[in-house]
Amino acid sequence: MLRKIVITISVLIIAFGILFASLLRTAAVRYEFNPTHTHVYGGVLGETSQVDYYLPYQGGVLPGSPLWPIKVIRDKFWLLITTNPSRKAEILLLFADKRVAASEILFEQDNPDEGYSTLTKAEKYLQEAANQEASNRKSGIDTTDFLTRLANASLKHAEVIYHIISIAPDDAKPKLEETLQYSKGIYWNSSNLLLDKHVEPPKNPFGWK
């Protein structure tokens, strides 16, 4: 019995050690950019489209991996200990970007169930980043630069979702179309706020009305 307790405690200490070491390495928001790539959307644009925004490297551990829950706990703890509101908005956007990149890979690996679940979480993080921006703006923080990033990010998310739709199973396409509403709404809201500040928003290449 005592041996089992000692082993359990040792495993927990190692797990938390890994968690805190990971937090220390990610104390700053660092983007590891993927090489630029271009997607072709056919029915959406009928031509090649590229959004001028690059997603961070999603990491080697993807949803579905036994190690994924540790990353989720790390992310939640990172948010919990972040008190700077501007930084919190950046971290939420980072989580959104990493998850949408992971979702695309999962769909390309023919894992649509895990891919869709990851995509919904990505778009919810994107919405949380937008909500944090609104809260920061109301408290008097200048969010102009972040609004530009948010508008670009929403376009990039839409670009990735269009690509996912083109390779997803037919029965998944309606749900994927629904997820586009997050990106669309956040893009239009960010763009209108930028226009109110007399700042030109990023160009929308998708012909949304």
C-alpha positions as CSV (number, residue, x, y, z in Angstrom):
1,M,0.0,0.0,0.0
2,L,2.8,2.4,1.0
3,R,4.6,1.6,-2.2
4,K,1.6,2.5,-4.3
5,I,1.2,5.8,-2.5
6,V,4.9,6.6,-3.1
7,I,4.6,5.8,-6.8
8,T,1.4,7.9,-7.1
9,I,3.0,10.9,-5.4
10,S,6.1,10.5,-7.6
11,V,4.1,10.4,-10.8
12,L,2.1,13.5,-9.7
13,I,5.3,15.4,-8.8
14,I,6.8,14.6,-12.2
15,A,3.6,15.6,-14.0
16,F,3.4,18.9,-12.2
17,G,7.1,19.4,-12.9
18,I,6.5,19.0,-16.6
19,L,3.5,21.3,-16.4
20,F,5.5,24.1,-14.6
21,A,8.5,23.7,-16.8
22,S,6.3,24.0,-19.8
23,L,4.7,27.2,-18.4
24,L,8.1,28.7,-17.8
25,R,9.1,28.0,-21.4
26,T,5.9,29.6,-22.6
27,A,6.0,32.6,-20.3
28,A,6.2,34.9,-23.4
29,V,3.8,34.6,-26.3
30,R,6.2,33.3,-29.0
31,Y,5.0,32.4,-32.5
32,E,6.8,29.7,-34.4
33,F,5.5,30.4,-37.9
34,N,4.8,27.7,-40.4
35,P,6.1,28.3,-43.9
36,T,3.6,30.4,-45.9
37,H,1.1,28.3,-47.8
38,T,-1.7,29.0,-50.2
39,H,-5.1,27.4,-50.4
40,V,-7.4,27.1,-53.4
41,Y,-11.1,27.5,-52.6
42,G,-12.8,27.0,-56.0
43,G,-16.4,27.5,-55.1
44,V,-15.7,30.3,-52.7
45,L,-13.5,32.5,-54.8
46,G,-12.8,30.6,-58.0
47,E,-9.1,31.5,-57.5
48,T,-6.2,31.3,-55.2
49,S,-6.5,33.3,-52.0
50,Q,-4.0,34.0,-49.3
51,V,-4.6,35.9,-46.1
52,D,-1.6,37.9,-44.8
53,Y,-1.6,36.2,-41.4
54,Y,0.5,33.2,-40.3
55,L,-0.6,30.7,-37.7
56,P,1.8,29.6,-34.9
57,Y,3.2,26.1,-34.8
58,Q,0.5,23.9,-33.2
59,G,3.0,21.7,-31.4
60,G,3.8,18.0,-31.7
61,V,1.1,16.9,-29.3
62,L,-2.3,17.0,-30.9
63,P,-5.8,16.4,-29.5
64,G,-6.4,12.7,-29.0
65,S,-2.9,12.2,-27.7
66,P,-2.6,10.9,-24.1
67,L,-0.5,14.0,-23.4
68,W,-3.1,16.4,-24.7
69,P,-4.9,16.8,-21.3
70,I,-1.6,18.1,-19.8
71,K,-1.4,20.8,-22.5
72,V,-5.1,21.8,-21.8
73,I,-4.4,22.0,-18.0
74,R,-1.2,24.1,-18.8
75,D,-3.2,26.5,-21.0
76,K,-6.0,26.9,-18.4
77,F,-3.4,27.6,-15.7
78,W,-1.5,30.0,-17.9
79,L,-4.7,32.0,-18.3
80,L,-5.5,31.8,-14.6
81,I,-2.1,33.3,-13.6
82,T,-2.2,36.0,-16.3
83,T,-3.4,39.3,-14.7
84,N,-2.5,41.7,-17.5
85,P,-5.7,42.1,-19.6
86,S,-3.9,42.9,-22.9
87,R,-1.7,39.9,-22.4
88,K,-4.7,37.7,-21.7
89,A,-6.3,38.8,-25.0
90,E,-3.0,37.8,-26.8
91,I,-2.9,34.4,-25.1
92,L,-6.5,33.7,-26.0
93,L,-5.8,34.5,-29.6
94,L,-2.7,32.3,-29.5
95,F,-4.7,29.3,-28.2
96,A,-7.3,29.9,-30.9
97,D,-4.7,30.0,-33.6
98,K,-2.9,26.9,-32.4
99,R,-6.2,24.9,-32.2
100,V,-7.4,25.9,-35.7
101,A,-4.0,24.8,-37.1
102,A,-4.3,21.5,-35.2
103,S,-7.8,21.0,-36.4
104,E,-6.7,21.4,-40.1
105,I,-4.0,18.7,-39.5
106,L,-6.5,16.3,-37.9
107,F,-8.9,16.7,-40.8
108,E,-6.0,16.1,-43.2
109,Q,-5.2,12.9,-41.2
110,D,-8.8,11.7,-41.7
111,N,-9.8,12.3,-38.1
112,P,-12.9,14.5,-38.6
113,D,-14.4,13.8,-35.2
114,E,-11.4,15.1,-33.2
115,G,-10.8,17.7,-35.9
116,Y,-14.3,19.2,-35.5
117,S,-14.1,19.2,-31.7
118,T,-10.8,21.0,-31.9
119,L,-12.2,23.5,-34.4
120,T,-15.1,24.4,-32.2
121,K,-12.7,25.0,-29.3
122,A,-10.5,27.2,-31.6
123,E,-13.5,29.4,-32.6
124,K,-14.6,29.7,-29.0
125,Y,-11.1,30.9,-28.0
126,L,-11.3,33.3,-30.9
127,Q,-14.6,34.6,-29.5
128,E,-13.1,34.9,-26.0
129,A,-10.2,36.9,-27.4
130,A,-12.8,39.3,-29.0
131,N,-14.7,39.5,-25.7
132,Q,-11.4,40.3,-23.8
133,E,-10.7,43.0,-26.4
134,A,-14.1,44.6,-25.8
135,S,-13.5,44.5,-22.0
136,N,-10.1,46.0,-22.4
137,R,-11.4,48.8,-24.7
138,K,-14.2,49.6,-22.2
139,S,-11.6,50.0,-19.5
140,G,-9.7,52.5,-21.5
141,I,-6.9,50.4,-23.0
142,D,-5.9,51.2,-26.6
143,T,-6.7,48.0,-28.5
144,T,-6.2,49.3,-32.1
145,D,-3.3,47.1,-32.9
146,F,-5.0,44.0,-31.4
147,L,-8.1,44.7,-33.4
148,T,-6.1,44.6,-36.6
149,R,-4.6,41.3,-35.5
150,L,-8.0,40.0,-34.5
151,A,-9.5,40.9,-37.9
152,N,-6.6,39.3,-39.7
153,A,-6.8,36.2,-37.5
154,S,-10.6,35.8,-38.2
155,L,-9.9,35.9,-41.9
156,K,-7.2,33.3,-41.5
157,H,-9.5,31.1,-39.5
158,A,-12.1,31.4,-42.2
159,E,-9.5,30.5,-44.8
160,V,-8.6,27.3,-42.9
161,I,-12.2,26.4,-42.4
162,Y,-12.9,26.7,-46.1
163,H,-10.0,24.4,-46.8
164,I,-11.3,21.9,-44.1
165,I,-14.8,22.0,-45.7
166,S,-13.2,21.1,-49.1
167,I,-11.7,17.9,-47.6
168,A,-14.2,17.0,-44.9
169,P,-16.9,14.2,-45.2
170,D,-20.1,15.5,-46.6
171,D,-22.1,15.0,-43.4
172,A,-19.6,17.3,-41.6
173,K,-19.9,20.2,-44.0
174,P,-23.1,21.8,-42.6
175,K,-21.6,21.9,-39.1
176,L,-18.4,23.3,-40.5
177,E,-20.3,26.0,-42.3
178,E,-21.8,27.0,-39.0
179,T,-18.4,27.5,-37.4
180,L,-17.7,30.2,-40.0
181,Q,-20.1,32.5,-38.3
182,Y,-17.6,33.1,-35.5
183,S,-14.9,34.3,-37.9
184,K,-17.4,36.3,-40.0
185,G,-18.9,38.0,-37.0
186,I,-15.5,38.8,-35.4
187,Y,-14.1,40.1,-38.7
188,W,-17.1,42.5,-39.3
189,N,-17.1,43.7,-35.6
190,S,-13.3,44.3,-35.6
191,S,-13.4,46.0,-39.0
192,N,-16.2,48.4,-37.9
193,L,-14.3,49.3,-34.7
194,L,-11.2,50.0,-36.8
195,L,-13.2,52.2,-39.2
196,D,-14.5,54.1,-36.2
197,K,-10.9,54.8,-35.3
198,H,-10.2,55.9,-38.9
199,V,-8.0,52.8,-39.4
200,E,-8.3,50.8,-42.6
201,P,-9.2,47.2,-41.7
202,P,-7.7,44.2,-43.4
203,K,-9.2,43.5,-46.8
204,N,-11.8,40.7,-46.9
205,P,-11.0,38.4,-49.8
206,F,-14.1,36.2,-49.4
207,G,-16.8,38.4,-50.8
208,W,-18.9,38.2,-47.7
209,K,-22.0,40.4,-47.7
